[in-house]
Amino acid sequence: MPSNLPNLRRLFVEARAEVEESAYSRNAFYNLVLFMSSVAIFSLAAQRMNGQRYMP
């Protein structure tokens, strides 16, 4: 069933200038990298804490 609704991403891209769009994309990329880094750090910390708990 084809949708007649416009593509929302395309509407937002067309509403912003090229410089604004690249700034938003760069900011989203940095936020993603920061989030993934924090998940990795917390995962490593949890593994180390869990490993120390079971050592005799």
Order of alpha helices (4+ residues) and beta strands (2+ residues): alpha-alpha
